[in-house]
Amino acid sequence: MFSPTNLKQKLYQQIRLELSTLKKKNLPWDQESSRTHYWNVLMQMNLQETINLIKNGTIYDEIADPLGAVYHFFFQHYLKWDGTQLRIIEKTPRLRESGRVYTPEEIIYYIIQLLTKKLLTKKLLTKKQNSEDSNHDESIKVADIACGTGRFLTQWWIQEQESQLSLEYHFNVENYYGYDIDGTAISLSKHSLIPNAVWKETDALFDPELDTPHQFNVILGNPPYIESRAIPDKTWASLRKKYKCAYKKFDLSVVFLEKIVTLLKPSGFAGIILTNKWMVSSYGMKIRELLLTQTKIHYIIDVSQLPIFHNVATYPVIIIFQKKKCTSESISQHKIHIAKTKTISDLKTIISNETSPLSQNFFIDQSYFLLAHDFIISTDLNSSNIKLIEYLMKMPKENYFYIGSKSSPYILRKGIHTGNVKDKLIFKKQSSDSNLFKKLITSRDKVEKYKIKWNGLWVHYNSDLIDRSQGNYGSLRDQWIFEAKPKIMIKLFGTQIQAALDLDQYYANNSIILLVRKNDAEEMRYPFLSLFQSHCDEYYYLLGILNSTFISTYYRALFSHSHVRGDYLQFYIKDLQKIPIMIPTQENMSVIQEIIKVTKELENFSQENLKTSSNKKKVAKESKLERLIKELYKFEHKS
């Protein structure tokens, strides 16, 4: 049932034949409007043919939602004219319409499997009564409030017909409800296999019929992901007014999650696939709090590394939860099953045997995340880093400050954004206007742990070069940030944090993050700064902490959402700001002085071409630094 390959091949063949006929009409194919128009004509033709096949009972057996598959094919592709012929091109994720991601059928299948497993376990469904009790109706209401062509509901109905549910539990097929703002998708959903389902073209977030809470026993689906900047201003303002979790620069999936919780009946279940941004972003704080206090989360499964999502720009997770207000006692006894999957078989493993070992597969108290900073939910946890995170979360607040907090003397800033004027700003040699030419560090330069290597690039630091009246954009940033001495440079991408001390007042582009003192960071406001013997020592202290495996482990555990591909992370300022720095005191200053000394030694090692003997010394120093950091944070006595 889960192989749309044959249908895709048939569509390619059929559309090529149709294109060869269209080409003979000598239409203006070099104009995008013409290509778009006839692409839509082709879509309507193929959709109608598919509807006819459904009515005749001759549709492809391997596709549960053939109309959705055809619709998705046209959504994912476009026509391109190369001067001689029309070609069918698959869109990149960036070119696809905002918020529309087509969920593979195998993912829908396993979401429903996980849901029905919990439904049966929790006995939400009441067993059928004796057949003579004809007046008894124990039906449940199943909904998808962003249903598209109805694929989730159709798949649920198919599984219900074939599974244990149809044998032991009574479903009323009139209790399927699908809502979507896309009128074409809704018209196609009406041709689904489900008899008598209710399909409605509407915006579920503003439909008065859906303002009444507690309507559905089960809600499933894939709510749209649209970033804040892509939401029309008027809609954004209305959402902010109507939804409590429309917080800061929220994306649309956050508001859909809140709506789902509201619409669920008490003890009702939801099975959703959506982007992982809400789990750690600052704008997701209120929806995390809502889910952690008003529901019991049963599964959070990171499926972003599955091959079927290799062309998807967002990083999807599956979440299964039950609406149930949590008391301190009940929440302390409830565990969330968190897993990361790399293959479809991993999902089978989770369903068949929850204790089977995967690369990352564990149970964690839901109350754990209520203790987390801003209720951050991470899927990149294991038995060892959970101990570290729990310890750091429970540290007395008077012992540390977060780098980005008001109580911190430091700020993090991005480097120069060259925008569309890179050629005006970046040069390989200095011109006669030498006062405005500054040495530039980029990610292509050697910014590694403890080491910066300038590769000869210059930036022409002149704001007049960015002429906004001509459509130029970019930002040179505040000059004092680059002129700060010392400062710390942090590489934007890496498997762990890579930071180095800059004493040469380098400038940097936005592939580098800069850590500097605030303009008003005086010893009067931050008395602990006076404990350092020099301004440089203060930065060597920070450098040792940032480059430690101890802190990189903490960062990766909390902010795994920022992974790009492979094992690499992108280091966002908003996340780096949440690194805890121990406040220097008379009591811990001896350990800090040792950290400073070892950090300086590691910097010296990084400047050398290490021989085998020197490399061993470097490894020994790195181990010593880790021991000192743990001693500073008093973690080694707790682990």
LUMBATOR-116319 format. One record per residue (C-alpha): x, y, z. Coordinates in steps of 0.001 Angstrom, whole numbers, plus 500000, padded with zeros to 6 digits. Example, Ala and Ser with C-alpha at 12.3 -4.5 7.8 and 13.67 -1.06 7.14 Angstrom:
BEGIN
+--------+--------+--------+
|   east |  north |     up |
+--------+--------+--------+
| 512300 | 495500 | 507800 |
| 513670 | 498940 | 507140 |
+--------+--------+--------+
***
This chain:
BEGIN
+--------+--------+--------+
|   east |  north |     up |
+--------+--------+--------+
| 500000 | 500000 | 500000 |
| 502927 | 502355 | 500673 |
| 504624 | 502587 | 497296 |
| 503530 | 505552 | 495181 |
| 506414 | 504896 | 492792 |
| 504243 | 503298 | 490104 |
| 501763 | 506166 | 490191 |
| 504575 | 508715 | 489939 |
| 506049 | 506927 | 486928 |
| 502627 | 506765 | 485256 |
| 502100 | 510475 | 485873 |
| 505482 | 511320 | 484353 |
| 504686 | 509259 | 481261 |
| 501157 | 510620 | 480911 |
| 502149 | 514266 | 481419 |
| 504999 | 514002 | 478899 |
| 502496 | 512782 | 476298 |
| 500154 | 515636 | 477147 |
| 503035 | 518138 | 476995 |
| 504065 | 516928 | 473549 |
| 500515 | 517726 | 472373 |
| 500517 | 521126 | 474070 |
| 503902 | 522026 | 472611 |
| 502480 | 521830 | 469091 |
| 500193 | 524767 | 469911 |
| 503222 | 527118 | 469830 |
| 502194 | 528868 | 473032 |
| 504526 | 531405 | 474746 |
| 506282 | 528789 | 476885 |
| 509052 | 531230 | 477815 |
| 506483 | 533092 | 479946 |
| 506031 | 531719 | 483462 |
| 502329 | 532663 | 483519 |
| 501658 | 530400 | 480519 |
| 503534 | 527478 | 482032 |
| 501745 | 527901 | 485378 |
| 498350 | 528079 | 483689 |
| 498844 | 524869 | 481696 |
| 500385 | 523095 | 484683 |
| 497118 | 523759 | 486538 |
| 495138 | 522578 | 483498 |
| 497140 | 519340 | 483487 |
| 496509 | 518912 | 487220 |
| 492737 | 519230 | 486787 |
| 492783 | 516768 | 483882 |
| 494715 | 514161 | 485865 |
| 492637 | 514658 | 488987 |
| 489443 | 514132 | 487012 |
| 490857 | 511002 | 485401 |
| 491811 | 509689 | 488853 |
| 488287 | 510372 | 490128 |
| 486923 | 508352 | 487194 |
| 489259 | 505487 | 488052 |
| 488062 | 505568 | 491663 |
| 484422 | 505429 | 490542 |
| 485200 | 502538 | 488213 |
| 487102 | 500692 | 490925 |
| 490252 | 500509 | 488787 |
| 492528 | 502823 | 490789 |
| 496007 | 501649 | 491703 |
| 495849 | 499282 | 494657 |
| 499112 | 500485 | 496170 |
| 497820 | 503999 | 496900 |
| 495422 | 504593 | 499806 |
| 494876 | 508217 | 498789 |
| 495362 | 508388 | 495001 |
| 493858 | 511859 | 494614 |
| 496146 | 513221 | 497311 |
| 499126 | 511589 | 495617 |
| 498244 | 513212 | 492259 |
| 497625 | 516598 | 493915 |
| 500933 | 516332 | 495756 |
| 502797 | 515464 | 492557 |
| 501661 | 518706 | 490913 |
| 502334 | 520684 | 494074 |
| 505899 | 519315 | 494210 |
| 506785 | 519939 | 490551 |
| 506670 | 522719 | 487983 |
| 507219 | 523233 | 484252 |
| 510470 | 524653 | 482955 |
| 511202 | 525804 | 479403 |
| 514818 | 525231 | 478352 |
| 514439 | 526906 | 474965 |
| 513573 | 523760 | 473042 |
| 511346 | 521660 | 475258 |
| 509197 | 521642 | 478385 |
| 510654 | 519779 | 481334 |
| 509064 | 518576 | 484591 |
| 511209 | 519799 | 487493 |
| 510889 | 518851 | 491158 |
| 510749 | 521890 | 493421 |
| 513336 | 522455 | 496109 |
| 511899 | 522846 | 499626 |
| 512418 | 526609 | 499414 |
| 510291 | 526885 | 496280 |
| 507310 | 525005 | 497701 |
| 504369 | 526980 | 498976 |
| 504674 | 528061 | 502559 |
| 503335 | 525643 | 505136 |
| 502476 | 522790 | 502765 |
| 504313 | 519554 | 503457 |
| 502930 | 516270 | 502166 |
| 503148 | 513491 | 504770 |
| 504371 | 510119 | 503412 |
| 501808 | 507343 | 503812 |
| 504112 | 505142 | 505858 |
| 504450 | 507940 | 508445 |
| 500675 | 508363 | 508624 |
| 500331 | 504601 | 509079 |
| 502699 | 504542 | 512072 |
| 501206 | 507647 | 513697 |
| 497845 | 505878 | 513672 |
| 499424 | 502684 | 514977 |
| 500923 | 504606 | 517895 |
| 497598 | 506333 | 518546 |
| 495467 | 503202 | 518479 |
| 497980 | 501439 | 520709 |
| 497469 | 504128 | 523360 |
| 493722 | 504259 | 522771 |
| 493462 | 500571 | 523534 |
| 495878 | 500726 | 526434 |
| 494063 | 503625 | 528077 |
| 490651 | 502110 | 527261 |
| 489309 | 505307 | 525786 |
| 487245 | 503196 | 523438 |
| 484402 | 501315 | 525070 |
| 483856 | 497750 | 523971 |
| 480840 | 496912 | 521853 |
| 477777 | 495897 | 523742 |
| 475695 | 492876 | 522911 |
| 474285 | 493070 | 519409 |
| 470716 | 493084 | 520748 |
| 471428 | 496427 | 522416 |
| 470731 | 498271 | 519175 |
| 470225 | 501635 | 520845 |
| 473750 | 501650 | 522320 |
| 476214 | 503945 | 520529 |
| 479798 | 504149 | 521787 |
| 481160 | 505943 | 518729 |
| 484025 | 508383 | 518867 |
| 484731 | 511538 | 516870 |
| 487933 | 511655 | 514820 |
| 489098 | 514935 | 513250 |
| 491874 | 516526 | 511239 |
| 491727 | 520339 | 511350 |
| 494232 | 520829 | 508506 |
| 493259 | 517767 | 506507 |
| 494369 | 518612 | 502965 |
| 492949 | 515836 | 500782 |
| 491973 | 513800 | 503848 |
| 494885 | 511379 | 503858 |
| 495126 | 510981 | 507657 |
| 491412 | 510336 | 508096 |
| 491310 | 507964 | 505113 |
| 494222 | 505980 | 506504 |
| 492574 | 505839 | 509950 |
| 489361 | 504565 | 508366 |
| 491261 | 501878 | 506388 |
| 493091 | 500681 | 509498 |
| 489874 | 500744 | 511474 |
| 488224 | 498457 | 508892 |
| 491113 | 496000 | 509006 |
| 492166 | 496064 | 512631 |
| 491250 | 494905 | 516075 |
| 489299 | 498121 | 516548 |
| 486586 | 497120 | 514085 |
| 486168 | 493802 | 515875 |
| 486023 | 495047 | 519460 |
| 484950 | 498675 | 519223 |
| 482129 | 500515 | 517512 |
| 482997 | 503359 | 515173 |
| 480358 | 505515 | 513579 |
| 481784 | 506514 | 510180 |
| 479667 | 509659 | 510233 |
| 481980 | 510841 | 513008 |
| 484921 | 511713 | 510756 |
| 485540 | 515435 | 510369 |
| 488001 | 517097 | 508017 |
| 488678 | 520848 | 507803 |
| 491022 | 522759 | 505513 |
| 491385 | 526225 | 504026 |
| 492340 | 524762 | 500634 |
| 489091 | 524453 | 498657 |
| 490628 | 522221 | 495988 |
| 491930 | 519804 | 498602 |
| 488534 | 519656 | 500333 |
| 486736 | 518950 | 497048 |
| 489141 | 516054 | 496460 |
| 488683 | 514724 | 500000 |
| 484989 | 514225 | 499229 |
| 486042 | 511399 | 496895 |
| 487796 | 509552 | 499738 |
| 486884 | 506029 | 500818 |
| 485122 | 507219 | 503980 |
| 481343 | 507184 | 503535 |
| 479389 | 510086 | 505010 |
| 482408 | 511925 | 506444 |
| 482052 | 515658 | 507065 |
| 484417 | 517784 | 504962 |
| 484458 | 521559 | 505290 |
| 486413 | 524290 | 503540 |
| 487292 | 526660 | 506365 |
| 490078 | 528178 | 508386 |
| 489926 | 526011 | 511498 |
| 491688 | 528664 | 513569 |
| 488827 | 531142 | 513081 |
| 485762 | 528974 | 512384 |
| 483046 | 529763 | 515011 |
| 481910 | 526117 | 514932 |
| 485348 | 525136 | 516202 |
| 485436 | 527690 | 518998 |
| 483506 | 525298 | 521245 |
| 485998 | 523185 | 523232 |
| 485901 | 519428 | 523926 |
| 484461 | 518291 | 520570 |
| 486645 | 515363 | 519468 |
| 488000 | 512155 | 520969 |
| 490895 | 511918 | 518504 |
| 492660 | 514587 | 516432 |
| 495435 | 513713 | 514027 |
| 497240 | 515370 | 511169 |
| 500072 | 517564 | 509950 |
| 499345 | 521216 | 510794 |
| 500952 | 523800 | 508504 |
| 504283 | 525345 | 509396 |
| 504389 | 529003 | 508409 |
| 506966 | 531301 | 509977 |
| 505855 | 534505 | 511693 |
| 507224 | 536741 | 508939 |
| 505134 | 534891 | 506321 |
| 501843 | 535334 | 508202 |
| 499878 | 538393 | 506941 |
| 499929 | 541230 | 509484 |
| 496164 | 541277 | 509959 |
| 496003 | 537507 | 510509 |
| 498993 | 537644 | 512845 |
| 497321 | 540317 | 514990 |
| 494067 | 538322 | 515136 |
| 495915 | 535170 | 516163 |
| 497789 | 537052 | 518887 |
| 494476 | 538288 | 520255 |
| 492702 | 534912 | 520133 |
| 495361 | 532375 | 521179 |
| 497302 | 532388 | 524450 |
| 500219 | 530512 | 522917 |
| 500643 | 532981 | 520031 |
| 503749 | 534260 | 521746 |
| 506606 | 536373 | 520427 |
| 507371 | 535504 | 516779 |
| 505265 | 532329 | 516789 |
| 504856 | 530072 | 513776 |
| 501440 | 528798 | 512696 |
| 501960 | 525223 | 513935 |
| 502071 | 526537 | 517528 |
| 498565 | 527986 | 517233 |
| 497283 | 524769 | 515658 |
| 498670 | 522787 | 518602 |
| 496810 | 525022 | 521052 |
| 493628 | 524608 | 518994 |
| 494014 | 520831 | 519037 |
| 494361 | 520759 | 522827 |
| 491241 | 522942 | 523156 |
| 489147 | 520816 | 520777 |
| 490025 | 517486 | 522396 |
| 487577 | 516034 | 524864 |
| 488963 | 515241 | 528321 |
| 491092 | 512085 | 527989 |
| 491076 | 512510 | 524202 |
| 494187 | 511742 | 522137 |
| 496137 | 513563 | 519448 |
| 498700 | 512216 | 516990 |
| 500513 | 514982 | 515157 |
| 503565 | 515380 | 512939 |
| 505026 | 518888 | 512807 |
| 508255 | 520847 | 512788 |
| 510424 | 520604 | 515909 |
| 510893 | 524388 | 516272 |
| 508222 | 524764 | 518975 |
| 510141 | 522419 | 521289 |
| 513065 | 524753 | 521972 |
| 512387 | 528181 | 520458 |
| 511643 | 531130 | 522717 |
| 508274 | 531614 | 520981 |
| 507358 | 528014 | 521805 |
| 507611 | 528495 | 525574 |
| 503855 | 528921 | 526187 |
| 502780 | 525968 | 524024 |
| 505362 | 523792 | 525801 |
| 503986 | 524853 | 529163 |
| 500436 | 524133 | 527966 |
| 501313 | 520638 | 526753 |
| 503379 | 519803 | 529839 |
| 500634 | 520879 | 532264 |
| 497388 | 520120 | 530397 |
| 498293 | 516863 | 528635 |
| 500168 | 513647 | 529179 |
| 502711 | 513301 | 526410 |
| 503227 | 509650 | 525480 |
| 505610 | 509863 | 522529 |
| 507969 | 512378 | 520999 |
| 509720 | 510764 | 518036 |
| 512268 | 512624 | 515944 |
| 511833 | 511396 | 512354 |
| 513867 | 514138 | 510672 |
| 516687 | 511762 | 509742 |
| 514483 | 509353 | 507813 |
| 515463 | 509244 | 504114 |
| 511913 | 510138 | 503046 |
| 512418 | 513604 | 504572 |
| 515742 | 514340 | 502870 |
| 514209 | 517092 | 500713 |
| 512154 | 518683 | 503486 |
| 513387 | 522058 | 504758 |
| 511930 | 521609 | 508275 |
| 512796 | 518927 | 510834 |
| 509667 | 516899 | 511717 |
| 508754 | 515150 | 514948 |
| 505788 | 512957 | 515838 |
| 504003 | 513752 | 519104 |
| 501278 | 511613 | 520698 |
| 499532 | 513077 | 523729 |
| 496395 | 512723 | 525821 |
| 494396 | 515659 | 527144 |
| 494525 | 515308 | 530872 |
| 495185 | 518070 | 533376 |
| 498274 | 517082 | 535310 |
| 498649 | 517363 | 539052 |
| 502111 | 517430 | 540629 |
| 501567 | 513833 | 541728 |
| 500315 | 512467 | 538402 |
| 502946 | 514273 | 536342 |
| 505765 | 512982 | 538532 |
| 504680 | 509418 | 537764 |
| 504266 | 509843 | 534013 |
| 507073 | 509144 | 531560 |
| 507454 | 510327 | 527967 |
| 508825 | 507873 | 525424 |
| 511415 | 509814 | 523420 |
| 513164 | 508322 | 520401 |
| 515174 | 509239 | 517323 |
| 514652 | 507161 | 514209 |
| 516913 | 506673 | 511212 |
| 514888 | 504014 | 509409 |
| 511218 | 503052 | 509080 |
| 512041 | 499816 | 510881 |
| 512859 | 501923 | 513961 |
| 509207 | 502993 | 514040 |
| 508153 | 499348 | 513813 |
| 510420 | 498637 | 516776 |
| 508829 | 501355 | 518886 |
| 505338 | 500028 | 518189 |
| 506136 | 496343 | 518685 |
| 508419 | 496646 | 521685 |
| 508834 | 499925 | 523494 |
| 511912 | 498722 | 525395 |
| 513897 | 497657 | 522321 |
| 517170 | 499584 | 522137 |
| 517550 | 502183 | 519375 |
| 520410 | 504623 | 519028 |
| 518326 | 507032 | 521119 |
| 515303 | 505514 | 522768 |
| 514397 | 506153 | 526379 |
| 511717 | 507142 | 528879 |
| 511906 | 510363 | 530866 |
| 509675 | 511919 | 533529 |
| 507440 | 514598 | 532036 |
| 508101 | 516683 | 535138 |
| 511751 | 516893 | 534053 |
| 510875 | 519362 | 531301 |
| 508837 | 521511 | 533685 |
| 512121 | 522168 | 535503 |
| 513937 | 523030 | 532279 |
| 514768 | 526609 | 531329 |
| 511703 | 527930 | 529432 |
| 510307 | 524330 | 529508 |
| 512662 | 523322 | 526663 |
| 511968 | 519816 | 525318 |
| 514937 | 518003 | 523790 |
| 515006 | 514681 | 521940 |
| 518808 | 514447 | 522061 |
| 519025 | 512966 | 525550 |
| 520569 | 509820 | 526970 |
| 521210 | 508346 | 530404 |
| 524445 | 510315 | 530906 |
| 523500 | 513767 | 529658 |
| 520141 | 513629 | 531451 |
| 522082 | 513594 | 534741 |
| 524072 | 516617 | 533609 |
| 520999 | 518580 | 532494 |
| 519052 | 517720 | 535637 |
| 521953 | 518853 | 537794 |
| 522467 | 522146 | 535979 |
| 518728 | 522862 | 536076 |
| 518667 | 522418 | 539830 |
| 521762 | 524536 | 540568 |
| 521068 | 527462 | 542910 |
| 520376 | 530468 | 540676 |
| 522657 | 532712 | 542719 |
| 525654 | 530581 | 541671 |
| 525551 | 531295 | 537936 |
| 524310 | 533566 | 535164 |
| 523251 | 532765 | 531625 |
| 525455 | 534424 | 529009 |
| 522493 | 536266 | 527513 |
| 520722 | 537248 | 530727 |
| 520389 | 540715 | 532219 |
| 522727 | 539672 | 535021 |
| 525483 | 538878 | 532491 |
| 528175 | 541450 | 531645 |
| 528407 | 539958 | 528141 |
| 526465 | 540001 | 524892 |
| 526564 | 537839 | 521779 |
| 526397 | 539427 | 518347 |
| 526464 | 538251 | 514737 |
| 529099 | 539468 | 512313 |
| 528595 | 541452 | 509110 |
| 525686 | 540488 | 506860 |
| 526888 | 541108 | 503299 |
| 523397 | 540726 | 501807 |
| 523363 | 541374 | 498066 |
| 526425 | 543660 | 498106 |
| 529125 | 541138 | 498904 |
| 531155 | 542154 | 495850 |
| 531191 | 545748 | 497102 |
| 532297 | 544804 | 500598 |
| 534691 | 541842 | 500467 |
| 538153 | 541993 | 498858 |
| 541305 | 539904 | 498701 |
| 543555 | 542922 | 499004 |
| 543507 | 546291 | 500700 |
| 542862 | 549411 | 498615 |
| 544282 | 552889 | 499015 |
| 541412 | 553778 | 501377 |
| 543182 | 551743 | 504047 |
| 541421 | 553265 | 507060 |
| 538120 | 551733 | 505959 |
| 539572 | 548311 | 505082 |
| 539567 | 545846 | 507959 |
| 540856 | 542282 | 508230 |
| 537893 | 539904 | 507898 |
| 537349 | 536434 | 509366 |
| 534788 | 534090 | 507791 |
| 533811 | 530452 | 508364 |
| 536193 | 529497 | 505565 |
| 539061 | 530782 | 507662 |
| 540503 | 528652 | 510394 |
| 538285 | 529384 | 513383 |
| 538795 | 526371 | 515578 |
| 539145 | 525726 | 519264 |
| 541633 | 528306 | 520580 |
| 542804 | 529281 | 517085 |
| 542044 | 531961 | 514479 |
| 543884 | 532023 | 511159 |
| 543341 | 535007 | 508879 |
| 543303 | 534039 | 505188 |
| 543823 | 537474 | 503673 |
| 540260 | 538775 | 503229 |
| 539359 | 542411 | 503799 |
| 536039 | 544152 | 504366 |
| 535437 | 547683 | 503117 |
| 533649 | 548971 | 506215 |
| 531648 | 551792 | 504627 |
| 527890 | 552000 | 505146 |
| 527537 | 554195 | 502037 |
| 528136 | 551047 | 499965 |
| 524708 | 549705 | 501000 |
| 522345 | 551902 | 498998 |
| 518856 | 550871 | 500044 |
| 517264 | 553175 | 497457 |
| 518811 | 550874 | 494832 |
| 517478 | 547723 | 496497 |
| 520736 | 546980 | 498342 |
| 520487 | 545191 | 501660 |
| 522943 | 544043 | 504289 |
| 524287 | 545194 | 507655 |
| 527785 | 546190 | 508757 |
| 526791 | 545933 | 512456 |
| 528104 | 548235 | 515183 |
| 531809 | 548890 | 514788 |
| 532601 | 548793 | 518500 |
| 531788 | 545069 | 518567 |
| 534632 | 544317 | 516160 |
| 537023 | 546805 | 517765 |
| 536546 | 545210 | 521185 |
| 539784 | 543794 | 522562 |
| 539738 | 541056 | 523653 |
| 536677 | 539283 | 522304 |
| 535714 | 535680 | 521581 |
| 534803 | 534338 | 518146 |
| 532495 | 531311 | 517896 |
| 532110 | 529331 | 514686 |
| 528514 | 529130 | 513459 |
| 528592 | 525425 | 512481 |
| 530305 | 522438 | 514054 |
| 529895 | 519154 | 515884 |
| 530662 | 521051 | 519096 |
| 531276 | 524626 | 520168 |
| 534511 | 525976 | 518688 |
| 535662 | 529266 | 520201 |
| 538885 | 531283 | 519998 |
| 540213 | 534468 | 521586 |
| 540744 | 537468 | 519292 |
| 543335 | 540029 | 520368 |
| 543811 | 541499 | 516875 |
| 540469 | 543289 | 516488 |
| 539413 | 541227 | 513493 |
| 536096 | 541937 | 511811 |
| 533868 | 538940 | 510945 |
| 530949 | 538049 | 508701 |
| 527758 | 536441 | 509984 |
| 529241 | 532931 | 509890 |
| 530935 | 533969 | 513149 |
| 529313 | 534868 | 516482 |
| 531105 | 537390 | 518672 |
| 531127 | 537464 | 522468 |
| 532031 | 540835 | 523970 |
| 531484 | 542827 | 527126 |
| 528436 | 545050 | 527247 |
| 529170 | 548763 | 526930 |
| 528113 | 549322 | 530530 |
| 529843 | 546248 | 531976 |
| 531728 | 547868 | 534840 |
| 533108 | 546329 | 537996 |
| 530650 | 548401 | 539990 |
| 527749 | 546575 | 538349 |
| 529512 | 543210 | 538176 |
| 531824 | 543005 | 541218 |
| 533123 | 539540 | 540308 |
| 535014 | 541034 | 537330 |
| 537506 | 542570 | 539782 |
| 538600 | 539072 | 540850 |
| 540407 | 538504 | 537543 |
| 544069 | 539539 | 537352 |
| 543562 | 540938 | 533852 |
| 540900 | 541611 | 531247 |
| 542341 | 538762 | 529149 |
| 542092 | 536278 | 532020 |
| 538378 | 536982 | 532201 |
| 538038 | 535882 | 528558 |
| 540299 | 532856 | 528961 |
| 537940 | 531728 | 531719 |
| 534965 | 531998 | 529364 |
| 536943 | 530369 | 526551 |
| 537743 | 527308 | 528644 |
| 534079 | 526856 | 529559 |
| 532817 | 527305 | 525979 |
| 535337 | 524868 | 524496 |
| 534724 | 522181 | 527117 |
| 533023 | 518903 | 526243 |
| 531014 | 519477 | 529436 |
| 529240 | 522533 | 527949 |
| 528985 | 521130 | 524408 |
| 527227 | 518080 | 525869 |
| 524791 | 520356 | 527678 |
| 524210 | 522429 | 524533 |
| 523650 | 519457 | 522231 |
| 521261 | 517811 | 524687 |
| 519060 | 520902 | 524874 |
| 519370 | 522297 | 521367 |
| 519573 | 519286 | 519082 |
| 516866 | 520975 | 516948 |
| 519646 | 523084 | 515442 |
| 521249 | 520139 | 513670 |
| 521654 | 520699 | 509957 |
| 522934 | 517534 | 508323 |
| 525080 | 514740 | 509629 |
| 526243 | 515458 | 513165 |
| 526629 | 519215 | 512651 |
| 524825 | 521855 | 514685 |
| 524147 | 525479 | 513880 |
| 524898 | 527617 | 516905 |
| 522172 | 530217 | 517324 |
| 522677 | 533229 | 519569 |
| 519316 | 532604 | 521264 |
| 520583 | 529154 | 522327 |
| 524158 | 530123 | 523211 |
| 522653 | 532756 | 525504 |
| 521336 | 529936 | 527699 |
| 524777 | 528563 | 528596 |
| 525237 | 528861 | 532386 |
| 528484 | 530519 | 533552 |
| 529553 | 530053 | 537159 |
| 529943 | 533373 | 538971 |
| 533545 | 533835 | 540183 |
| 533860 | 534079 | 543961 |
| 536706 | 534062 | 546481 |
| 535859 | 530402 | 547153 |
| 536049 | 529117 | 543564 |
| 538733 | 531493 | 542267 |
| 541566 | 528993 | 542733 |
| 539792 | 526541 | 540388 |
| 539108 | 529351 | 537922 |
| 542782 | 530328 | 537924 |
| 543652 | 526728 | 537032 |
| 541068 | 526777 | 534216 |
| 542651 | 529989 | 532872 |
| 546135 | 528463 | 533009 |
| 545127 | 525252 | 531212 |
| 543128 | 527212 | 528599 |
| 546220 | 529308 | 527803 |
| 548275 | 526132 | 527461 |
| 545711 | 524638 | 525084 |
| 545824 | 527853 | 523030 |
| 549599 | 527482 | 522767 |
| 549212 | 523875 | 521634 |
| 546750 | 524964 | 518930 |
| 549323 | 527352 | 517441 |
| 551898 | 524574 | 517021 |
| 552284 | 521746 | 514539 |
| 551911 | 519030 | 517105 |
| 554142 | 516006 | 517122 |
| 552935 | 512767 | 518672 |
| 554417 | 513562 | 522077 |
| 552945 | 517091 | 522098 |
| 549555 | 515769 | 521020 |
| 549503 | 513424 | 523995 |
| 550212 | 516394 | 526243 |
| 547371 | 518296 | 524584 |
| 544937 | 515415 | 525190 |
| 546069 | 515292 | 528818 |
| 545468 | 519038 | 529163 |
| 541990 | 518690 | 527625 |
| 541176 | 515964 | 530144 |
| 542455 | 518182 | 532937 |
| 540264 | 521057 | 531737 |
| 537191 | 518790 | 531809 |
| 537990 | 517763 | 535389 |
| 538404 | 521405 | 536416 |
| 535140 | 522480 | 534751 |
| 533268 | 519692 | 536543 |
| 534906 | 520723 | 539798 |
| 533906 | 524351 | 539218 |
| 530289 | 523347 | 538585 |
| 530540 | 520794 | 541410 |
| 529174 | 518191 | 539056 |
| 531749 | 515479 | 539607 |
| 530547 | 515063 | 543193 |
| 526971 | 514474 | 541943 |
| 527492 | 512217 | 538905 |
+--------+--------+--------+
***
